[in-house]
Amino acid sequence: MLLSPVLLAVDWQEASDQATLLGVFVALAVGIATTVVMIRQEKVTRKGQQLQSEHATAAAERAESAARLTEEYTRRVVEALETMAARPAGAELVIAAPRVRWSLEHHDGDKYLLTNIGDAAAHSVRISADKSLDLVKPTDGQNVDAGESLGFMAVPTMATRDFTITVDWFDLSTARKRTWRYPLPTSRRR
């Protein structure tokens, strides 16, 4: 028996065509995957930019509300100084009628205390804030005697536009509705 070498015939053209076809499919799959990843990244970037824009707008609105509050306090100080300056020298001091005065302080976590530190009762008290500040408050219309407090919760976020707490009440001595505004005190944990 004679052994003769069997020549293995390889069609190099066919192998080359198959390798080219495989390369095209791999490149197409990589291209599709890259496009999907880029689209998702673009969505995340747009969402991040939108959130950043909302936070910047809220910060600007907070600054404006703080400026308005400062302007109101400055006006009241100027009026008080003008009243004092208009009083004749040596004029007798008049003892002021009892009045409501407020103090607002951070209590714990998101809890705050509004205290009547004056010497008169506040009637029909209502606590409010900008709609961007989450507020859990007591029932409107309560009376707060001198020395008494009302507790409430306020939860500011990065989207909060105004930290001002507004207290409205009825003053029996003048038969008028009164308003007091004060910025939410910062908590120690923020």
N, CA, C and O of each residue as an XYZ file, in Angstrom:
760
protein
N       0.822     -1.134      0.000
C       0.000      0.000      0.000
C       0.881      1.215      0.000
O       1.811      1.375      0.790
N       0.548      2.008     -0.879
C       1.312      3.220     -1.124
C       0.650      4.400     -0.463
O      -0.546      4.646     -0.625
N       1.407      5.081      0.240
C       0.862      6.278      0.876
C       1.215      7.470      0.030
O       2.379      7.744     -0.259
N       0.220      8.139     -0.340
C       0.501      9.354     -1.099
C      -0.033     10.542     -0.319
O      -1.103     10.479      0.286
N       0.697     11.579     -0.341
C       0.243     12.765      0.410
C      -1.015     13.320     -0.230
O      -1.097     13.500     -1.445
N      -1.981     13.582      0.614
C      -3.228     14.183      0.142
C      -3.073     15.693      0.306
O      -2.804     16.201      1.394
N      -3.239     16.332     -0.724
C      -3.149     17.788     -0.690
C      -4.472     18.354     -0.179
O      -5.550     18.035     -0.681
N      -4.352     19.171      0.794
C      -5.548     19.833      1.302
C      -5.775     21.075      0.472
O      -4.939     21.976      0.407
N      -6.876     21.093     -0.129
C      -7.182     22.244     -0.970
C      -7.955     23.257     -0.150
O      -9.032     22.955      0.366
N      -7.421     24.434     -0.030
C      -8.078     25.506      0.710
C      -8.397     26.594     -0.286
O      -7.555     27.032     -1.070
N      -9.666     27.020     -0.223
C     -10.066     28.110     -1.103
C      -9.882     29.409     -0.337
O     -10.743     29.826      0.438
N      -8.774     30.018     -0.566
C      -8.429     31.231      0.178
C      -9.375     32.381     -0.152
O      -9.599     33.240      0.701
N      -9.906     32.425     -1.291
C     -10.839     33.499     -1.670
C     -12.115     33.402     -0.839
O     -12.630     34.417     -0.369
N     -12.623     32.196     -0.658
C     -13.840     32.011      0.125
C     -13.599     32.358      1.601
O     -14.446     32.982      2.239
N     -12.453     31.954      2.135
C     -12.118     32.271      3.520
C     -12.012     33.784      3.699
O     -12.457     34.331      4.708
N     -11.431     34.440      2.729
C     -11.293     35.906      2.783
C     -12.661     36.580      2.743
O     -12.898     37.551      3.463
N     -13.550     36.074      1.916
C     -14.902     36.649      1.825
C     -15.667     36.470      3.138
O     -16.375     37.380      3.567
N     -15.533     35.325      3.768
C     -16.210     35.079      5.043
C     -15.642     35.981      6.148
O     -16.393     36.511      6.966
N     -14.335     36.150      6.167
C     -13.710     37.024      7.172
C     -14.165     38.469      6.963
O     -14.427     39.186      7.929
N     -14.258     38.889      5.718
C     -14.724     40.247      5.417
C     -16.165     40.416      5.867
O     -16.512     41.436      6.461
N     -17.001     39.435      5.593
C     -18.401     39.498      6.001
C     -18.517     39.550      7.522
O     -19.318     40.323      8.048
N     -17.739     38.749      8.231
C     -17.742     38.765      9.690
C     -17.288     40.138     10.206
O     -17.877     40.670     11.147
N     -16.271     40.696      9.609
C     -15.778     42.028      9.993
C     -16.839     43.099      9.803
O     -16.965     43.998     10.635
N     -17.601     43.017      8.723
C     -18.670     43.993      8.457
C     -19.751     43.879      9.537
O     -20.231     44.895     10.039
N     -20.135     42.651      9.898
C     -21.159     42.472     10.940
C     -20.670     42.999     12.293
O     -21.426     43.646     13.018
N     -19.416     42.725     12.630
C     -18.861     43.210     13.897
C     -18.824     44.748     13.897
O     -19.209     45.375     14.884
N     -18.376     45.336     12.825
C     -18.315     46.805     12.736
C     -19.710     47.412     12.823
O     -19.897     48.448     13.460
N     -20.686     46.774     12.187
C     -22.064     47.260     12.243
C     -22.606     47.173     13.676
O     -23.264     48.104     14.143
N     -22.338     46.074     14.370
C     -22.793     45.906     15.759
C     -22.131     46.946     16.659
O     -22.796     47.533     17.513
N     -20.839     47.182     16.482
C     -20.133     48.188     17.282
C     -20.696     49.580     16.990
O     -20.866     50.384     17.906
N     -20.979     49.861     15.742
C     -21.554     51.161     15.366
C     -22.914     51.388     16.013
O     -23.194     52.476     16.516
N     -23.762     50.357     15.999
C     -25.093     50.466     16.610
C     -24.969     50.651     18.120
O     -25.649     51.495     18.703
N     -24.102     49.863     18.749
C     -23.917     49.982     20.204
C     -23.386     51.368     20.568
O     -23.840     51.965     21.544
N     -22.445     51.875     19.809
C     -21.892     53.213     20.064
C     -22.971     54.276     19.922
O     -23.028     55.202     20.731
N     -23.812     54.166     18.929
C     -24.891     55.133     18.716
C     -25.879     55.111     19.883
O     -26.312     56.164     20.351
N     -26.233     53.919     20.348
C     -27.155     53.796     21.484
C     -26.553     54.437     22.734
O     -27.231     55.175     23.449
N     -25.287     54.151     22.989
C     -24.618     54.729     24.162
C     -24.568     56.254     24.050
O     -24.814     56.947     25.037
N     -24.261     56.779     22.886
C     -24.180     58.236     22.692
C     -25.548     58.891     22.900
O     -25.636     59.969     23.488
N     -26.605     58.248     22.421
C     -27.956     58.801     22.593
C     -28.315     58.839     24.075
O     -28.866     59.829     24.558
N     -28.004     57.764     24.795
C     -28.291     57.742     26.239
C     -27.471     58.797     26.978
O     -27.992     59.471     27.867
N     -26.211     58.947     26.625
C     -25.377     59.969     27.266
C     -25.938     61.363     27.002
O     -25.953     62.208     27.896
N     -26.391     61.599     25.799
C     -26.947     62.907     25.453
C     -28.212     63.193     26.275
O     -28.411     64.321     26.727
N     -29.057     62.189     26.469
C     -30.254     62.362     27.292
C     -29.889     62.688     28.733
O     -30.475     63.586     29.338
N     -28.916     61.957     29.287
C     -28.478     62.201     30.661
C     -27.882     63.598     30.786
O     -28.140     64.300     31.763
N     -27.088     64.001     29.802
C     -26.482     65.338     29.817
C     -27.556     66.414     29.763
O     -27.496     67.390     30.510
N     -28.537     66.243     28.885
C     -29.635     67.231     28.792
C     -30.412     67.306     30.093
O     -30.756     68.396     30.550
N     -30.695     66.148     30.698
C     -31.431     66.142     31.956
C     -30.616     66.831     33.056
O     -31.166     67.590     33.853
N     -29.310     66.566     33.098
C     -28.438     67.220     34.072
C     -28.392     68.727     33.869
O     -28.423     69.488     34.836
N     -28.317     69.161     32.614
C     -28.301     70.593     32.315
C     -29.628     71.245     32.710
O     -29.642     72.360     33.232
N     -30.735     70.554     32.463
C     -32.041     71.090     32.832
C     -32.145     71.211     34.348
O     -32.625     72.227     34.851
N     -31.704     70.196     35.081
C     -31.739     70.236     36.545
C     -30.845     71.357     37.064
O     -31.225     72.076     37.988
N     -29.676     71.507     36.485
C     -28.766     72.578     36.883
C     -29.392     73.942     36.617
O     -29.248     74.858     37.427
N     -30.073     74.082     35.507
C     -30.751     75.338     35.182
C     -31.872     75.634     36.175
O     -32.041     76.778     36.597
N     -32.640     74.607     36.551
C     -33.712     74.798     37.530
C     -33.142     75.216     38.885
O     -33.704     76.084     39.553
N     -32.042     74.610     39.286
C     -31.421     74.962     40.567
C     -30.868     76.385     40.534
O     -30.961     77.114     41.522
N     -30.296     76.775     39.406
C     -29.772     78.140     39.279
C     -30.907     79.157     39.330
O     -30.779     80.207     39.959
N     -32.010     78.845     38.673
C     -33.172     79.733     38.706
C     -33.712     79.846     40.126
O     -34.043     80.941     40.581
N     -33.802     78.721     40.825
C     -34.281     78.748     42.210
C     -33.344     79.566     43.091
O     -33.806     80.314     43.952
N     -32.033     79.435     42.887
C     -31.062     80.205     43.683
C     -31.230     81.700     43.420
O     -31.172     82.505     44.350
N     -31.436     82.071     42.166
C     -31.641     83.485     41.834
C     -32.929     84.008     42.472
O     -32.957     85.129     42.981
N     -33.980     83.213     42.448
C     -35.235     83.638     43.062
C     -35.104     83.740     44.578
O     -35.711     84.616     45.194
N     -34.301     82.832     45.195
C     -34.053     82.942     46.637
C     -33.336     84.244     46.959
O     -33.661     84.910     47.942
N     -32.362     84.607     46.130
C     -31.626     85.857     46.356
C     -32.562     87.058     46.228
O     -32.477     87.998     47.018
N     -33.446     87.031     45.242
C     -34.410     88.124     45.072
C     -35.340     88.229     46.270
O     -35.619     89.332     46.739
N     -35.822     87.102     46.769
C     -36.747     87.146     47.917
C     -36.017     87.642     49.159
O     -36.593     88.384     49.956
N     -34.758     87.246     49.338
C     -33.978     87.744     50.479
C     -33.761     89.249     50.353
O     -33.807     89.965     51.353
N     -33.527     89.730     49.147
C     -33.350     91.171     48.934
C     -34.642     91.927     49.241
O     -34.606     92.998     49.846
N     -35.783     91.374     48.824
C     -37.075     92.024     49.127
C     -37.298     92.093     50.631
O     -37.755     93.111     51.151
N     -36.977     91.014     51.323
C     -37.143     90.965     52.776
C     -36.223     91.986     53.452
O     -36.642     92.682     54.377
N     -34.994     92.073     52.999
C     -34.052     93.048     53.546
C     -34.532     94.465     53.283
O     -34.422     95.333     54.149
N     -35.055     94.698     52.107
C     -35.578     96.022     51.766
C     -36.746     96.399     52.689
O     -36.840     97.540     53.143
N     -37.629     95.435     52.962
C     -38.759     95.691     53.849
C     -38.277     96.030     55.263
O     -38.774     96.973     55.878
N     -37.311     95.263     55.777
C     -36.780     95.543     57.118
C     -36.076     96.895     57.163
O     -36.206     97.631     58.141
N     -35.338     97.222     56.118
C     -34.640     98.512     56.071
C     -35.639     99.662     56.077
O     -35.435    100.661     56.768
N     -36.712     99.527     55.317
C     -37.753    100.564     55.278
C     -38.356    100.762     56.670
O     -38.587    101.891     57.103
N     -38.608     99.639     57.368
C     -39.195     99.751     58.707
C     -38.232    100.416     59.693
O     -38.661    101.194     60.545
N     -36.945    100.118     59.586
C     -35.950    100.738     60.458
C     -35.878    102.236     60.184
O     -35.823    103.039     61.115
N     -35.879    102.608     58.913
C     -35.829    104.030     58.551
C     -37.063    104.749     59.086
O     -36.944    105.848     59.627
N     -38.239    104.155     58.947
C     -39.455    104.772     59.480
C     -39.363    104.950     60.990
O     -39.762    105.990     61.514
N     -38.842    103.948     61.694
C     -38.703    104.055     63.148
C     -37.719    105.152     63.521
O     -37.967    105.911     64.459
N     -36.611    105.247     62.804
C     -35.634    106.298     63.075
C     -36.205    107.686     62.786
O     -35.950    108.630     63.535
N     -36.972    107.812     61.709
C     -37.592    109.100     61.392
C     -38.601    109.497     62.467
O     -38.691    110.670     62.830
N     -39.348    108.539     62.972
C     -40.305    108.815     64.039
C     -39.576    109.278     65.296
O     -40.002    110.223     65.959
N     -38.484    108.608     65.612
C     -37.707    109.008     66.788
C     -37.095    110.402     66.597
O     -37.062    111.196     67.537
N     -36.617    110.697     65.399
C     -36.005    111.998     65.127
C     -37.031    113.118     65.153
O     -36.696    114.255     65.484
N     -38.272    112.817     64.809
C     -39.322    113.838     64.776
C     -39.836    114.177     66.170
O     -40.505    115.195     66.347
N     -39.534    113.341     67.161
C     -39.983    113.590     68.524
C     -39.180    114.777     69.084
O     -37.953    114.789     68.985
N     -39.852    115.757     69.660
C     -39.134    116.921     70.204
C     -38.181    116.500     71.320
O     -38.435    115.542     72.049
N     -37.080    117.239     71.435
C     -36.089    116.958     72.473
C     -36.741    117.086     73.846
O     -37.495    118.027     74.093
N     -36.458    116.160     74.717
C     -36.999    116.188     76.070
C     -38.433    115.713     76.157
O     -39.036    115.765     77.229
N     -38.996    115.247     75.036
C     -40.381    114.766     75.064
C     -40.443    113.486     75.879
O     -39.512    112.682     75.884
N     -41.543    113.322     76.553
C     -41.738    112.160     77.409
C     -41.950    110.913     76.543
O     -42.677    110.950     75.550
N     -41.313    109.823     76.931
C     -41.496    108.574     76.208
C     -42.885    108.025     76.486
O     -43.354    108.018     77.624
N     -43.522    107.572     75.439
C     -44.855    106.989     75.566
C     -44.691    105.474     75.626
O     -44.005    104.889     74.789
N     -45.304    104.855     76.591
C     -45.240    103.403     76.716
C     -46.148    102.804     75.645
O     -47.326    103.142     75.531
N     -45.564    101.917     74.880
C     -46.289    101.318     73.765
C     -47.373    100.368     74.263
O     -47.251     99.744     75.317
N     -48.422    100.281     73.479
C     -49.515     99.354     73.778
C     -49.013     97.924     73.605
O     -48.053     97.694     72.870
N     -49.638     96.976     74.261
C     -49.233     95.572     74.075
C     -49.294     95.202     72.597
O     -50.179     95.642     71.863
N     -48.348     94.397     72.187
C     -48.320     94.001     70.775
C     -47.746     92.596     70.628
O     -47.113     92.055     71.534
N     -47.990     92.038     69.466
C     -47.481     90.717     69.116
C     -46.095     90.889     68.489
O     -45.895     91.744     67.627
N     -45.161     90.081     68.927
C     -43.826     90.017     68.321
C     -43.498     88.542     68.126
O     -43.830     87.705     68.966
N     -42.854     88.237     67.027
C     -42.603     86.834     66.697
C     -41.127     86.490     66.748
O     -40.262     87.336     66.523
N     -40.863     85.238     67.046
C     -39.528     84.655     66.980
C     -39.669     83.338     66.229
O     -40.582     82.558     66.502
N     -38.772     83.093     65.291
C     -38.796     81.849     64.516
C     -37.446     81.167     64.674
O     -36.404     81.756     64.387
N     -37.473     79.930     65.131
C     -36.211     79.230     65.328
C     -36.304     77.777     64.894
O     -37.367     77.157     64.934
N     -35.150     77.252     64.475
C     -35.051     75.842     64.102
C     -35.135     75.022     65.385
O     -34.482     75.344     66.378
N     -35.944     73.958     65.362
C     -36.095     73.135     66.558
C     -35.286     71.842     66.431
O     -34.366     71.597     67.211
N     -35.642     71.016     65.435
C     -34.968     69.735     65.270
C     -35.329     69.179     63.899
O     -36.498     69.198     63.514
N     -34.345     68.685     63.160
C     -34.622     68.119     61.835
C     -35.266     69.165     60.943
O     -34.678     70.212     60.671
N     -36.474     68.876     60.490
C     -37.222     69.816     59.652
C     -38.284     70.562     60.459
O     -39.194     71.159     59.884
N     -38.172     70.529     61.789
C     -39.165     71.153     62.667
C     -38.706     72.556     63.089
O     -37.530     72.791     63.366
N     -39.678     73.476     63.129
C     -39.413     74.864     63.494
C     -40.456     75.319     64.512
O     -41.565     74.787     64.559
N     -40.090     76.300     65.320
C     -41.007     76.862     66.307
C     -41.215     78.345     66.031
O     -40.262     79.114     65.907
N     -42.481     78.723     65.940
C     -42.876     80.120     65.827
C     -43.432     80.504     67.192
O     -44.429     79.940     67.641
N     -42.783     81.473     67.857
C     -43.165     81.837     69.220
C     -43.597     83.293     69.272
O     -42.943     84.167     68.703
N     -44.703     83.545     69.958
C     -45.168     84.910     70.204
C     -44.402     85.424     71.417
O     -44.723     85.064     72.550
N     -43.388     86.266     71.191
C     -42.569     86.800     72.283
C     -43.068     88.183     72.711
O     -42.432     88.862     73.518
N     -44.203     88.585     72.164
C     -44.780     89.875     72.542
C     -45.596     89.762     73.815
O     -45.514     88.773     74.543
N     -46.388     90.802     74.069
C     -47.207     90.813     75.281
C     -48.698     90.906     74.962
O     -49.497     91.305     75.809
N     -49.065     90.538     73.739
C     -50.475     90.510     73.331
C     -50.736     89.206     72.578
O     -49.810     88.579     72.063
N     -51.981     88.815     72.522
C     -52.360     87.585     71.812
C     -52.521     87.863     70.322
O     -52.980     88.932     69.919
N     -52.135     86.885     69.519
C     -52.352     86.939     68.073
C     -53.566     86.060     67.770
O     -53.642     84.920     68.228
N     -54.500     86.589     67.006
C     -55.739     85.864     66.707
C     -55.761     85.439     65.243
O     -55.253     86.139     64.367
N     -56.350     84.296     65.004
C     -56.504     83.751     63.645
C     -55.161     83.682     62.917
O     -55.013     84.214     61.817
N     -54.200     83.031     63.534
C     -52.848     82.946     62.972
C     -52.830     81.983     61.792
O     -53.440     80.914     61.819
N     -52.108     82.403     60.756
C     -51.950     81.589     59.546
C     -50.482     81.627     59.143
O     -49.916     82.709     58.985
N     -49.855     80.462     58.974
C     -48.459     80.344     58.534
C     -48.474     79.915     57.072
O     -49.205     78.999     56.694
N     -47.662     80.581     56.252
C     -47.591     80.208     54.839
C     -46.167     80.401     54.319
O     -45.319     81.001     54.981
N     -45.929     79.877     53.121
C     -44.619     79.986     52.477
C     -44.816     79.850     50.971
O     -45.903     79.522     50.497
N     -43.751     80.108     50.238
C     -43.773     79.927     48.789
C     -44.120     78.478     48.476
O     -43.762     77.575     49.232
N     -44.815     78.253     47.365
C     -45.248     76.896     47.028
C     -44.082     75.939     46.763
O     -44.271     74.723     46.777
N     -42.875     76.477     46.522
C     -41.720     75.603     46.292
C     -41.106     75.089     47.591
O     -40.200     74.255     47.556
N     -41.586     75.574     48.738
C     -41.111     75.115     50.047
C     -42.175     74.195     50.638
O     -43.287     74.631     50.936
N     -41.825     72.911     50.806
C     -42.781     71.962     51.393
C     -43.026     72.356     52.843
O     -42.093     72.447     53.640
N     -44.299     72.589     53.176
C     -44.664     73.098     54.502
C     -45.779     72.247     55.088
O     -46.822     72.061     54.462
N     -45.553     71.727     56.302
C     -46.582     71.013     57.054
C     -46.844     71.888     58.271
O     -46.012     71.978     59.174
N     -48.006     72.530     58.287
C     -48.270     73.572     59.289
C     -49.490     73.230     60.120
O     -50.284     72.361     59.759
N     -49.630     73.931     61.245
C     -50.824     73.717     62.061
C     -52.058     74.281     61.347
O     -51.944     75.031     60.378
N     -53.206     73.910     61.835
C     -54.465     74.382     61.268
C     -54.522     75.908     61.328
O     -54.211     76.511     62.355
N     -54.925     76.526     60.210
C     -55.072     77.984     60.175
C     -56.145     78.435     61.157
O     -57.089     77.701     61.447
N     -55.986     79.661     61.666
C     -57.014     80.268     62.496
C     -56.825     80.092     63.988
O     -57.701     80.471     64.765
N     -55.701     79.525     64.411
C     -55.472     79.350     65.850
C     -55.098     80.685     66.492
O     -54.564     81.580     65.836
N     -55.387     80.798     67.778
C     -54.953     81.954     68.558
C     -53.661     81.568     69.272
O     -53.522     80.445     69.758
N     -52.712     82.512     69.332
C     -51.430     82.260     69.998
C     -51.237     83.362     71.041
O     -50.999     84.520     70.700
N     -51.344     82.985     72.305
C     -51.154     83.946     73.392
C     -49.681     84.301     73.539
O     -48.809     83.627     72.992
N     -49.417     85.369     74.286
C     -48.042     85.772     74.569
C     -47.305     84.609     75.221
O     -47.813     83.999     76.162
N     -46.122     84.304     74.730
C     -45.318     83.215     75.279
C     -45.611     81.850     74.689
O     -44.866     80.907     74.954
N     -46.651     81.708     73.909
C     -46.994     80.414     73.306
C     -46.296     80.244     71.962
O     -45.868     81.211     71.332
N     -46.196     78.977     71.540
C     -45.525     78.646     70.275
C     -46.405     77.769     69.397
O     -47.294     77.065     69.876
N     -46.135     77.829     68.116
C     -46.721     76.909     67.139
C     -45.562     76.192     66.468
O     -44.586     76.820     66.058
N     -45.674     74.879     66.358
C     -44.648     74.121     65.662
C     -45.104     73.808     64.253
O     -46.298     73.645     64.000
N     -44.159     73.724     63.340
C     -44.476     73.328     61.967
C     -43.232     72.701     61.359
O     -42.137     72.787     61.915
N     -43.421     72.064     60.196
C     -42.307     71.455     59.482
C     -42.132     72.153     58.142
O     -43.108     72.483     57.468
N     -40.889     72.372     57.768
C     -40.569     72.949     56.462
C     -39.397     72.157     55.899
O     -38.396     71.930     56.579
N     -39.540     71.738     54.639
C     -38.523     70.909     54.009
C     -38.027     71.605     52.737
O     -38.587     71.417     51.657
N     -36.967     72.412     52.880
C     -36.425     73.072     51.684
C     -35.626     72.089     50.834
O     -35.036     71.138     51.347
N     -35.618     72.333     49.542
C     -34.834     71.527     48.610
C     -34.015     72.473     47.737
O     -34.107     73.693     47.877
N     -33.224     71.912     46.848
C     -32.453     72.751     45.922
C     -33.376     73.540     45.001
O     -32.978     74.580     44.474
N     -34.595     73.063     44.800
C     -35.538     73.752     43.926
C     -36.372     74.799     44.655
O     -37.195     75.468     44.030
N     -36.178     74.957     45.967
C     -36.939     75.954     46.725
C     -36.515     77.345     46.273
O     -35.330     77.677     46.299
N     -37.493     78.163     45.857
C     -37.217     79.494     45.326
C     -37.217     80.578     46.389
O     -36.588     81.622     46.216
N     -37.926     80.332     47.500
C     -38.059     81.372     48.520
C     -38.173     80.696     49.883
O     -39.047     79.855     50.093
N     -37.289     81.065     50.804
C     -37.270     80.472     52.148
C     -38.066     81.298     53.151
O     -38.012     81.019     54.349
N     -38.801     82.304     52.693
C     -39.506     83.198     53.604
C     -40.755     82.542     54.181
O     -41.577     81.983     53.455
N     -40.878     82.624     55.504
C     -42.088     82.171     56.198
C     -42.923     83.418     56.450
O     -42.411     84.420     56.950
N     -44.195     83.361     56.110
C     -45.099     84.484     56.306
C     -46.122     84.113     57.374
O     -46.745     83.053     57.317
N     -46.282     85.009     58.350
C     -47.260     84.803     59.424
C     -48.277     85.939     59.323
O     -47.922     87.116     59.391
N     -49.538     85.568     59.162
C     -50.636     86.539     59.145
C     -51.476     86.301     60.395
O     -51.680     85.157     60.802
N     -51.963     87.384     61.005
C     -52.830     87.275     62.173
C     -53.691     88.518     62.267
O     -53.463     89.511     61.576
N     -54.674     88.442     63.130
C     -55.571     89.569     63.353
C     -55.211     90.210     64.683
O     -55.125     89.533     65.708
N     -55.001     91.527     64.657
C     -54.644     92.293     65.853
C     -55.907     92.959     66.387
O     -56.446     93.874     65.764
N     -56.376     92.493     67.546
C     -57.616     93.037     68.113
C     -57.470     94.502     68.535
O     -58.434     95.263     68.458
N     -56.273     94.902     68.979
C     -56.103     96.281     69.470
C     -56.252     97.297     68.347
O     -56.695     98.418     68.593
N     -55.898     96.938     67.138
C     -56.033     97.872     66.005
C     -57.128     97.430     65.035
O     -57.435     98.138     64.075
N     -57.706     96.277     65.282
C     -58.745     95.709     64.406
C     -58.241     95.618     62.959
O     -58.961     95.929     62.011
N     -56.977     95.179     62.821
C     -56.378     95.051     61.484
C     -55.676     93.704     61.337
O     -55.220     93.093     62.304
N     -55.616     93.281     60.098
C     -54.825     92.097     59.774
C     -53.364     92.539     59.732
O     -53.042     93.579     59.157
N     -52.480     91.747     60.344
C     -51.049     92.068     60.377
C     -50.278     90.939     59.695
O     -50.753     89.807     59.604
N     -49.081     91.274     59.222
C     -48.232     90.293     58.539
C     -46.799     90.440     59.028
O     -46.303     91.549     59.221
N     -46.143     89.299     59.224
C     -44.728     89.274     59.607
C     -44.047     88.261     58.703
O     -44.562     87.163     58.495
N     -42.889     88.627     58.165
C     -42.132     87.729     57.282
C     -40.729     87.557     57.846
O     -40.112     88.492     58.358
N     -40.251     86.320     57.729
C     -38.906     86.043     58.224
C     -38.340     84.847     57.456
O     -39.073     83.906     57.155
N     -37.043     84.875     57.138
C     -36.466     83.720     56.416
C     -36.379     82.502     57.338
O     -36.140     82.625     58.539
N     -36.574     81.361     56.761
C     -36.488     80.105     57.492
C     -35.076     79.977     58.066
O     -34.107     80.029     57.309
N     -34.937     79.812     59.369
C     -33.591     79.667     59.958
C     -32.931     78.397     59.427
O     -33.598     77.392     59.180
N     -31.637     78.459     59.258
C     -30.928     77.274     58.774
C     -30.768     76.276     59.910
O     -30.563     76.648     61.066
N     -30.864     75.030     59.563
C     -30.662     73.985     60.569
C     -29.176     73.668     60.617
O     -28.429     73.983     59.690
N     -28.765     73.050     61.694
C     -27.356     72.727     61.863
C     -26.901     71.614     60.919
O     -25.704     71.495     60.657
N     -27.806     70.810     60.411
C     -27.413     69.669     59.573
C     -27.311     70.024     58.095
O     -26.809     69.217     57.312
N     -27.761     71.183     57.696
C     -27.751     71.549     56.270
C     -26.518     72.329     55.920
O     -26.342     72.719     54.766
